[in-house]
Amino acid sequence: MVSNFRQQEILELARKEGKVTVDGLAEIYDVTVQTIRRDLSELAETGRLERVHGGAVIPSGVVNIVYNERRRLNEDGKRAIAAACAASIPDGASVFMNIGTTTEAVARELLDHENLLVVTNNLNIANTLAANHSCEIILTGGVLRRADGGLVGGLTAEMVKQFKFDFSVLGCSAIDEDGDLLDFDGQEILVSRSAIQRSRNIIVVADHHKFQRKAPLTICSLADVTALFTDGALPDKLVTDCQKWGTDIVNV
């Protein structure tokens, strides 16, 4: 197991980018290069990273282990978030669902819904919902990210733009204290932004760990979101801001 959330995020970033650098991570997390070197060394000792000059890479064969660890993190919380989110989606709705372990949990809670149209860039979600025989599933094109079954990039974003969704159910890597939704992968953000532009209702599903994390790229603000489903308490100022923005907070 990784020893802290920063190390988990470093693994996630390495999985997405192929390599992480000491200087880059120190800037993202606003810590010293010595702290990052210690993180990388500890991860290398467990076999999850391989040290290279100036940073580290994911060893071949390890990426799926990293994603499975993310799936197991806060399973009960994600399940509760997913159940509440699914309850807010009516039968017959058109839904976009993006990449993430919490959105995958929502898919499992939608198995008893009827006559859904689900568009997704997540192979895992498509495979899960295949068991719901009244659900029409459309899988986007795009570049396959083998580590997590995601399809990303410009082709994916352009396909998403062809639809008008009743709901988009979106995960993210982090939520900043000012309400910005953050991620590591610019190609993934393109897809999420396209879905936001083409949705009547935007639902974000994020467990409490997302409020303890940082990521370098902005997807959107909670001001652009219809509802946030979470299992963690938001900072008082962010609660006030969400009330001002008209963003519902559903705390399970």
C-alpha positions as CSV (number, residue, x, y, z in Angstrom):
1,M,0.0,0.0,0.0
2,V,1.1,3.6,-0.6
3,S,1.9,5.6,2.5
4,N,0.0,8.8,1.7
5,F,-2.4,10.4,-0.7
6,R,0.3,12.4,-2.5
7,Q,2.0,9.1,-3.3
8,Q,-1.2,7.7,-4.7
9,E,-1.6,10.8,-6.9
10,I,2.0,10.5,-8.1
11,L,1.2,6.9,-9.2
12,E,-1.9,8.1,-10.9
13,L,0.0,10.9,-12.7
14,A,2.8,8.5,-13.7
15,R,0.2,6.0,-15.0
16,K,-1.4,8.7,-17.2
17,E,1.8,10.5,-18.4
18,G,4.2,7.6,-18.4
19,K,6.8,9.5,-16.5
20,V,6.9,12.0,-13.6
21,T,9.8,14.4,-12.8
22,V,11.0,15.5,-9.4
23,D,10.9,19.2,-10.4
24,G,7.4,18.9,-11.9
25,L,6.0,17.1,-8.8
26,A,7.6,19.6,-6.4
27,E,5.9,22.4,-8.3
28,I,2.5,20.7,-8.4
29,Y,2.5,19.9,-4.6
30,D,4.4,22.9,-3.5
31,V,6.9,20.8,-1.5
32,T,10.7,20.5,-1.7
33,V,12.5,18.3,-4.2
34,Q,13.8,16.3,-1.3
35,T,10.3,15.4,-0.2
36,I,9.4,14.3,-3.7
37,R,12.7,12.2,-4.0
38,R,11.7,10.5,-0.8
39,D,8.2,9.7,-2.1
40,L,9.7,8.3,-5.3
41,S,12.2,6.3,-3.4
42,E,9.5,4.8,-1.2
43,L,7.4,3.9,-4.2
44,A,10.3,2.4,-6.0
45,E,11.1,0.2,-3.0
46,T,7.6,-1.3,-3.3
47,G,8.0,-1.9,-7.0
48,R,5.3,0.6,-8.0
49,L,7.7,3.0,-9.7
50,E,11.1,2.7,-11.3
51,R,13.5,5.5,-10.7
52,V,15.1,7.2,-13.7
53,H,17.3,10.3,-14.0
54,G,15.3,13.3,-12.8
55,G,12.1,11.3,-11.9
56,A,10.4,7.9,-12.2
57,V,8.3,5.8,-14.6
58,I,5.7,3.1,-14.1
59,P,7.3,-0.4,-14.6
60,S,5.6,-2.5,-17.2
61,G,2.8,-4.6,-15.8
62,V,2.1,-2.4,-12.8
63,V,-0.5,0.1,-14.2
64,N,-3.5,-2.2,-13.7
65,I,-2.5,-2.8,-10.1
66,V,-2.5,0.9,-9.5
67,Y,-6.0,1.3,-10.9
68,N,-7.3,-1.7,-8.9
69,E,-5.9,0.0,-5.8
70,R,-7.9,3.1,-6.6
71,R,-11.1,1.0,-7.0
72,R,-10.6,-0.4,-3.5
73,L,-10.0,3.0,-1.9
74,N,-13.1,4.1,0.1
75,E,-15.4,1.4,-1.5
76,D,-18.2,2.0,1.0
77,G,-18.2,5.7,0.5
78,K,-18.2,5.4,-3.3
79,R,-21.0,2.9,-3.1
80,A,-23.1,5.3,-1.0
81,I,-22.4,8.2,-3.4
82,A,-23.3,6.0,-6.4
83,A,-26.6,4.9,-4.9
84,A,-27.7,8.5,-4.2
85,C,-26.6,9.6,-7.6
86,A,-28.4,6.8,-9.4
87,A,-31.6,7.5,-7.5
88,S,-31.6,11.0,-9.0
89,I,-31.5,9.7,-12.5
90,P,-35.0,8.7,-13.9
91,D,-35.7,5.8,-16.2
92,G,-35.5,6.8,-19.8
93,A,-32.8,9.4,-19.4
94,S,-29.9,10.0,-21.7
95,V,-26.6,10.0,-19.7
96,F,-22.9,10.6,-20.4
97,M,-20.5,8.9,-17.9
98,N,-16.7,9.5,-17.9
99,I,-13.7,7.7,-16.6
100,G,-13.3,7.0,-12.9
101,T,-13.8,4.5,-10.1
102,T,-16.8,6.4,-8.7
103,T,-18.5,6.8,-12.0
104,E,-18.1,3.0,-12.4
105,A,-19.8,2.6,-9.1
106,V,-22.7,4.6,-10.4
107,A,-22.9,2.3,-13.4
108,R,-23.4,-0.6,-11.1
109,E,-26.2,1.2,-9.3
110,L,-28.0,1.8,-12.7
111,L,-28.4,-1.9,-13.5
112,D,-32.1,-1.8,-12.5
113,H,-32.9,1.4,-14.4
114,E,-35.0,1.0,-17.5
115,N,-34.6,2.4,-21.0
116,L,-31.5,4.4,-20.4
117,L,-29.3,5.7,-23.2
118,V,-25.7,5.8,-21.9
119,V,-22.8,7.3,-23.8
120,T,-19.4,6.6,-22.2
121,N,-15.7,6.8,-22.9
122,N,-15.1,4.1,-20.2
123,L,-14.9,0.5,-21.3
124,N,-15.5,-0.7,-17.7
125,I,-18.8,1.2,-17.6
126,A,-19.9,-0.2,-20.9
127,N,-19.1,-3.8,-19.7
128,T,-21.0,-3.3,-16.5
129,L,-24.1,-1.8,-18.1
130,A,-24.2,-4.6,-20.7
131,A,-26.0,-6.6,-18.0
132,N,-28.9,-4.2,-18.2
133,H,-30.7,-5.4,-21.3
134,S,-32.9,-2.3,-21.6
135,C,-30.0,0.1,-21.6
136,E,-28.7,1.3,-24.9
137,I,-24.9,1.8,-24.7
138,I,-22.9,3.9,-27.0
139,L,-19.1,3.7,-26.6
140,T,-17.1,6.7,-27.9
141,G,-14.1,6.3,-30.2
142,G,-10.7,7.7,-29.2
143,V,-7.3,6.6,-28.0
144,L,-7.5,3.7,-25.6
145,R,-5.8,4.2,-22.2
146,R,-5.1,0.6,-21.3
147,A,-4.4,1.3,-17.6
148,D,-8.0,2.2,-16.8
149,G,-10.1,1.4,-19.9
150,G,-10.6,5.0,-20.8
151,L,-11.0,6.5,-24.3
152,V,-9.6,10.0,-24.6
153,G,-8.6,12.7,-27.0
154,G,-10.0,15.0,-29.7
155,L,-11.9,12.2,-31.5
156,T,-13.7,11.3,-28.3
157,A,-14.6,14.9,-27.6
158,E,-15.9,15.4,-31.1
159,M,-18.2,12.4,-30.8
160,V,-19.6,13.6,-27.4
161,K,-20.5,16.9,-29.0
162,Q,-23.0,15.1,-31.3
163,F,-25.3,14.4,-28.4
164,K,-27.5,16.4,-26.1
165,F,-27.6,14.7,-22.7
166,D,-30.2,14.9,-19.9
167,F,-27.4,14.2,-17.4
168,S,-23.6,13.9,-17.4
169,V,-22.1,12.0,-14.5
170,L,-18.5,13.1,-14.1
171,G,-15.6,12.2,-11.8
172,C,-12.4,14.2,-11.3
173,S,-9.0,13.8,-9.7
174,A,-9.4,16.6,-7.2
175,I,-11.6,19.5,-6.0
176,D,-9.8,22.7,-5.0
177,E,-10.9,24.9,-2.1
178,D,-12.2,27.5,-4.6
179,G,-14.5,24.9,-6.2
180,D,-12.5,24.1,-9.3
181,L,-12.6,20.5,-10.5
182,L,-9.1,19.3,-11.4
183,D,-7.5,16.5,-13.3
184,F,-4.1,15.4,-14.5
185,D,-4.8,14.5,-18.2
186,G,-5.6,17.3,-20.7
187,Q,-6.9,14.7,-23.2
188,E,-9.4,13.5,-20.6
189,I,-10.4,17.1,-19.8
190,L,-11.3,17.8,-23.4
191,V,-13.9,15.0,-23.2
192,S,-15.4,16.2,-19.9
193,R,-15.7,19.8,-21.1
194,S,-17.5,18.6,-24.2
195,A,-20.0,16.7,-22.1
196,I,-20.5,19.7,-19.8
197,Q,-21.4,21.8,-22.9
198,R,-23.9,19.3,-24.1
199,S,-25.7,18.4,-20.9
200,R,-28.9,19.8,-19.3
201,N,-27.8,18.6,-15.8
202,I,-24.2,18.1,-14.7
203,I,-23.6,15.7,-11.7
204,V,-20.2,15.4,-10.1
205,V,-19.4,12.3,-8.0
206,A,-16.4,12.7,-5.7
207,D,-15.5,11.1,-2.4
208,H,-13.9,13.0,0.5
209,H,-10.4,12.1,-0.7
210,K,-10.8,14.4,-3.7
211,F,-10.8,17.5,-1.3
212,Q,-7.4,16.4,0.0
213,R,-5.8,16.2,-3.4
214,K,-4.2,18.5,-5.9
215,A,-4.0,18.3,-9.7
216,P,-2.6,20.8,-12.2
217,L,-5.4,21.1,-14.8
218,T,-8.9,22.7,-14.5
219,I,-12.0,21.0,-15.9
220,C,-14.6,23.5,-14.7
221,S,-16.0,25.1,-11.5
222,L,-18.6,23.8,-9.2
223,A,-20.4,26.9,-10.3
224,D,-21.0,25.1,-13.6
225,V,-22.4,22.0,-11.9
226,T,-26.0,21.0,-11.1
227,A,-25.2,18.8,-8.1
228,L,-22.3,17.4,-6.2
229,F,-22.6,14.0,-4.6
230,T,-20.0,13.4,-1.9
231,D,-19.3,11.7,1.4
232,G,-17.3,14.5,2.8
233,A,-17.9,17.9,4.4
234,L,-17.1,20.9,2.3
235,P,-15.3,23.9,3.7
236,D,-17.8,26.5,4.9
237,K,-16.8,29.1,2.3
238,L,-17.3,26.5,-0.5
239,V,-20.7,25.6,0.9
240,T,-21.7,29.3,0.8
241,D,-20.3,29.6,-2.7
242,C,-22.3,26.6,-3.9
243,Q,-25.5,28.1,-2.4
244,K,-24.7,31.3,-4.3
245,W,-24.1,29.4,-7.5
246,G,-27.2,27.2,-7.2
247,T,-25.1,24.0,-7.0
248,D,-26.8,21.4,-4.9
249,I,-24.6,19.4,-2.4
250,V,-25.8,15.9,-1.6
251,N,-23.8,14.6,1.3
252,V,-24.4,10.9,1.9
